[in-house]
């Protein structure tokens, strides 16, 4: 029997029995972890209030054996709030739906429990912090998070040079299957011809050029979001349930 301590973001919760919950977290040191939190659904439980989605928490786990992830679920025996991002997210529909899509994305990209995913963890913490503070439009923060999640998991799209032959850009065509923009010689069936402004927006979101992203016209933002959704769907092999609820401009 061992104690483990880690900090993480609560991704979702599930009811268990009459008063317990299964808490799914993305942690810094152990990747995605599911743990049982006992008694947190009781009205007087202060412990449970800290373990809600969007919460950044310092958690202590109790596991049977020398590894946190074993044959049974560990117990979440203690938690301390690092940052309650939910307070700045759940009261606004646009932020809430964008944040929910971010949590679902992080869970989908960390499908093996117990495997560290530090870059994805840090990306989620930064994304939720920015969303809670309202520093940019929620749909832009979401698209930036999705593009960077794809990148840290090895699926970075190209928005300048041809994704197939490397021909220097700008290139005109875009193919989710090919990995981004492609030249005329590499054009494949199903390629589309997005506007230069939409491609420029996606490049800005990927690299963190917020001045360019914030100034983009709504029609180009919608076009860019469509490309991001298609690209994400291709690599996850199925779409995110929460994306259908996200507000667009």
N, C-alpha and C positions, 0 to 999 in steps of 0.2 A: 504494500500500500504506500502510495507516494503523493506528495503535494506538489503542485505546479502553479506557477504564477506567470501571467502574461497580460498584455493589454490588447484590446480588440474592439471592433465595431460590431454591434448587434445587427445581424442581417434580418432575422425573422424569429418568431416565436410560435410554438404549437402547444395547445392544451394537452396536459397529461393528468389523468385522474381527476380528482375533485379540486385540488389546490395547487398542483405542480405545473411546470412548463418545461418543454424542451427548448433550449435557447441555442440558436445557430449563430456563431460569431466568426468573423475573419480576424485572426490574431496575428500579431507581429512575428512571433517565433514558431508557431505551430500550424500556420495556415488556417484552413477552415476547421472548426471544432464544433461538435454538437455536445451539449451537456445538459443534465437535469438540474433544474433549480427548484428546490422543494418549498412549498408553502407560499410561493410568490403571488398567487392569485387571491390570497386572503386580503380583505379590505385594509387591514392594518399593516400590511407588509411594506415597509419602506425599501426593503431589498428588491422587491419586484419592480418598483418604479424606476430603478436604475437600469433594469434590463429590458428596455423597450427598444424597438428598431430605431436606428440613427444614433444611439448612445455610444459614446467612446468611453470605455471603462477599463479599469484595472481589475482583473479577475483572478481569484484563487480557485484551483480545481483540485479535487480529490479523486484519485484513480486507483483502481485495484491492479497492482503490478508496477513495473518499473517504467512503463511507457504511458503517456497521456491517452493515446488512441489505442485501445485494445479490443477485447471481445465485447465489453459492455460500455455503456455511456458513462463518462466521468460525472461527478457531482460538482456543481458550481456552489461553493461553500461561502464565498465572500466576494463583494464587488465594491469598488469605489469609483465614483464618476470622475472622469478626466475632462470631458466636455459633453454637455447635453445639446447636441446639434438639433435634436428633434424639436426643441422649443422654437427655433427660427424656421422650421420647415413645415411642420404639420398644420400650422394655422393658415397656410397659403396653398391653394390648390395647385398652382403651377409648380411651386417648389416641391410640394409633396409628391406629385406624380413623377417629376424628374428624379427626385431622390429615391423613390421606390424602384425606378428603372435602374438606377445606379447600384442599389443593393442587389437586385436580381442579377445584374451583369457580373458583379464581383463574385456572387455565389456560383454562377455558371462557369466562370473562368477558373474556379478553384474546386473542381469536382472531386479531387482526391483528398480526403480528410487527413490531417496530420502532416501534410507536405507544406513547408514554408513557402509563402508567396509574398515576400517583403515588398517588392515593387507594386504589386496590386494593392496591398494593404496601405502603403503610403499614398498611393494615388487616390484610394477611396477616402482616406482621412482628409486629404487636401481638397478633394471635390466636395465633400459634405461641409467642410468649413466654409468654403467659398459660397456654396449654395445657401447656407444658414445666414451668412452675412449679407446676402443679396447684392454681391458685388457686380454681377452681370446677369443678363436675362437667363432664367432657368433652362430654357431649351438650348442655349448656347453652351452653358456649363455642362449639360448632359452630353451634347454631341462631342465636346472636347474630351470628356471622360471616356466616352465610348471609343473614340479614335485612339486615345492613349492606352486604354486597356487592350485594344487590339495590338498596338505596337509592343507593349511589354510582354505580350504572350506570343510574339513572333509573327504577327500578321500586319505589320505596318504597311499601309497603302502608299503608293507613290502618287504624288500630285504634280510632279514636274517632269522627270525623265521617264522614258518608256519603261514600264514594269517588266517587259519581256526582253527587249534587246538593249536597253540602256540609252537609247538615242536621247540626246539632250533636248529638254523641253523649251517652251511649253508644247505639250502634245494635246491633240484635239479630242481623242476618243477616251471613253472610260469603260472599263470592264471589271466587274466584281470578281469574276473567275480568274482574270489575268493578274489581279493585284493592284489595280488603280488605273492611271492614265496610260494609254498606249499610242503608238504612232500609227500612221496609215498602213504601213507594210505589215504591222502585227495585228491589225484589226481582226477581231473574231466575231462570230455571230452573237447577237445579243448586246453588242457594244452600244453605248449611248453617247450623245454629244452634249454634255452639260455646258452651261455658260462659263466663261472665264471667271466671272465673279464668284460663282458657287465653288469652283475649284480653289480659287484664291482664299475663300472663307475657310474651307476645310484645311488647307495648308496652314492658315493662321491659327486655327483651333488646335491643330496638332503641335505646333511649335510654341504656342503661348503668346501669339501676337494679338493681344486683346484690343488694342486700338483699332486694328483692321476689322476684327470680328464684330465689335460693338457698332461700327459704322455701316455694316452691311445692310442692304435693303431687305425688307421682309420676304420678298419673292425669291431672292437668292438664298436666304436662310432656309426657306421651305424646300427649295431644290436641293440644297446641301444636306438637309436632314434626311431626305429621301434616299440619297446616295449612301449616307452613313447606315441607315436602317437596312438597306439591301446588302451592304458589305458585311455588316454584323450578322445578319441572318445567314449568309452564305457560310461564314466560318463557324458559327455555332450550330449550323445545320437545322435549326428551327428558331423562330423569332422569340422575342421577349414578350410575355403576356402583358407586362405593365406598359409597354410602349404605346399600345393603342389608346391609353388614357392621357398621354402626355399632350399638353396644350402646345399648339404651334401658333406662330404669328399669323 
